[in-house]
Amino acid sequence: MTAAPVSPGFSTTIQALRLREWQLGPGQPTLVMDQFSANDFHVVVDDRADVHVSSKDGRFYLGWYPLGRPGTDGEGWKIAVTGTAKVPGYNISFHTQTPADVVAAAVARVLETSRPL
């Protein structure tokens, strides 16, 4: 009687693992910034070259910090929507290396949920 040799690990193929390539890196911030019109938003670039966008009513804020937001651990994007007396607001943060495509999709969805009064 012979026994099959035992080999460490397991055997598989790339197809079985369904490996994917994932988008990495910050990409093009214009994908985010191009969503804002001068009619509805104020844009300010500060002395650090950080970009701040706010709605004219002051309830929406987007900050882009290419070198990281001061006092944080690599926060590159900040989205905030101020709540009301009855419903709290919310904020979303993304790292400096989050692809701009991902941030642009989040911003687009937030903007889609707004409506003029």
VMD Tcl script that draws the C-alpha trace (Angstrom):
set ca {
  {0.00 0.00 0.00}
  {1.37 3.42 -0.95}
  {0.24 6.81 0.25}
  {0.13 9.92 -1.90}
  {2.70 12.49 -0.86}
  {1.23 15.36 1.12}
  {2.03 18.81 -0.25}
  {1.53 22.02 1.71}
  {-1.07 24.57 0.63}
  {-3.71 24.11 -1.98}
  {-3.92 24.05 -5.73}
  {-6.06 26.46 -7.73}
  {-6.07 28.56 -10.87}
  {-6.30 32.28 -11.52}
  {-9.69 31.69 -13.16}
  {-10.96 29.93 -10.04}
  {-9.80 32.79 -7.82}
  {-11.53 35.30 -10.10}
  {-8.74 37.81 -9.62}
  {-9.56 41.39 -10.56}
  {-7.68 44.57 -11.16}
  {-8.90 47.39 -8.91}
  {-8.61 51.11 -9.54}
  {-6.13 52.64 -7.12}
  {-4.74 56.11 -6.62}
  {-6.41 59.51 -6.44}
  {-7.22 59.90 -10.14}
  {-8.53 63.20 -11.51}
  {-10.23 65.48 -8.95}
  {-11.91 67.37 -11.81}
  {-14.36 64.43 -11.97}
  {-15.64 65.66 -8.62}
  {-15.27 69.41 -9.06}
  {-16.94 69.55 -12.48}
  {-20.26 68.67 -10.81}
  {-20.60 72.13 -9.24}
  {-22.01 75.18 -11.02}
  {-21.23 78.77 -10.08}
  {-24.99 79.40 -9.96}
  {-25.54 77.05 -7.02}
  {-22.15 76.75 -5.26}
  {-19.29 78.85 -3.91}
  {-15.75 77.57 -4.55}
  {-12.76 78.78 -2.54}
  {-9.13 77.71 -2.92}
  {-7.17 78.50 0.23}
  {-3.48 79.23 0.80}
  {-2.68 75.50 1.13}
  {-4.36 74.83 -2.26}
  {-7.19 73.00 -0.50}
  {-10.52 73.44 -2.26}
  {-13.74 74.20 -0.40}
  {-17.15 74.03 -2.08}
  {-20.35 75.06 -0.35}
  {-23.93 75.37 -1.50}
  {-25.30 78.90 -1.58}
  {-27.65 77.98 1.30}
  {-24.66 76.76 3.33}
  {-26.03 73.27 4.04}
  {-23.69 71.33 1.73}
  {-19.91 71.31 2.05}
  {-17.19 69.52 0.13}
  {-13.54 69.86 1.04}
  {-10.67 68.50 -1.05}
  {-7.34 68.31 0.74}
  {-4.74 67.01 -1.73}
  {-2.04 66.76 0.96}
  {-4.43 65.58 3.67}
  {-6.73 67.53 5.95}
  {-4.81 69.06 8.85}
  {-5.32 67.17 12.09}
  {-6.44 63.94 10.39}
  {-4.75 60.75 9.29}
  {-4.82 61.21 5.51}
  {-8.37 62.49 5.06}
  {-8.45 63.84 1.52}
  {-12.14 64.50 0.93}
  {-14.91 65.61 3.28}
  {-18.58 65.80 2.37}
  {-21.00 67.24 4.92}
  {-24.70 68.00 4.80}
  {-26.16 70.03 7.66}
  {-29.32 68.63 9.20}
  {-32.48 70.36 10.29}
  {-34.11 70.90 13.68}
  {-35.78 67.49 13.31}
  {-33.32 65.41 11.27}
  {-29.56 65.23 11.91}
  {-27.10 65.86 9.10}
  {-24.26 63.58 8.05}
  {-20.71 63.60 6.79}
  {-18.57 61.30 4.67}
  {-14.78 61.19 4.52}
  {-12.41 59.65 1.99}
  {-8.66 59.12 2.15}
  {-6.31 61.11 -0.11}
  {-5.74 57.97 -2.18}
  {-9.43 57.21 -2.76}
  {-10.05 57.29 -6.52}
  {-11.78 60.51 -7.59}
  {-14.27 58.35 -9.52}
  {-15.53 56.91 -6.22}
  {-15.78 60.33 -4.59}
  {-17.51 61.72 -7.71}
  {-20.12 58.95 -7.52}
  {-20.81 59.74 -3.85}
  {-21.06 63.48 -4.57}
  {-23.38 62.85 -7.52}
  {-25.69 60.78 -5.33}
  {-25.73 63.41 -2.57}
  {-26.53 66.13 -5.12}
  {-29.29 63.98 -6.65}
  {-31.01 63.81 -3.26}
  {-31.24 67.62 -2.97}
  {-34.10 69.69 -4.33}
  {-34.92 73.38 -4.31}
  {-37.54 74.56 -1.82}
}
mol new
graphics top color blue
foreach p $ca { graphics top sphere $p radius 0.5 }
foreach p [lrange $ca 0 end-1] q [lrange $ca 1 end] { graphics top cylinder $p $q radius 0.2 }
display resetview
